């Protein structure tokens, strides 16, 4: 699996054309969360490259389509691609071109400007680990005749979903989930779009403070490598080496117990 940085080395200097792009270039917006929360439309792929450089991509389907014209038969390749950082951000894109390579690059660009930030948590009644490993609640996505329902699963179950939906959930950073599918699920394009629509519902769903605490709901990156973690009370905090020094010892120990790893720097 290649990262998007490897595929876009040929890009020249970036000149922002939108208000969001200018804010990112000036340094006024420094995270992908702030960019999506700003309410400004995301129209430039360089914004995602700058704010979320570790994203990877996966081609889900390559299909040859034909159109009959007066001059003969015109052939194009339709590609659908999913991108994500494996930690809260995921995007889906579809594009067509006369060759496979340009189709993939165009679909990646479309997926990048369609990036969303999902909610994760510990929504299964069979689990109480407190980590953001699954979905916080049941969500349903629709596309064409395909209806996909994702349900929270306890830790260790894995992704008990179809192969297409599994790639989408992996890119989003969901590690455990159950699914129920209706319709023509063998249609890869509609299956992928339905799975992405279901994840989009997690971002659109409003939750109360009590629900956020009970289900340990977090938005965006929660990986230790990203410098963020979730307390047992559901609070998302910065655990970078320079930030954990000011935390109470009891809170640090509780976070370490919930995450199952040590976050305090070694002496």
Secondary structure, 3 states (H helix, E strand, C coil): CCEHHHHCCCCCCCCCCCHHHHHHHHCCCCCHHHHHHCCCCCCCHHHHHHHCCCCEEEEEEEEEEEEEECCEEEEEEEEEEEEECCCCEEEEEEEEECCHHHHHHHHHHHHHHCCEECEEECCCCCCCCCCCCECCCCEEEEECCEEEEEEECCCCCCEECCHHHHHHHHHHCCCEEEEEEECCCCCHHHHHHHHHHHHHHHHHCCCCHHHHHHCCCEECCCCHHHCEEECCCCCEEECCCCCHHHCCHHHHHHHHHHHCCCCCCCC
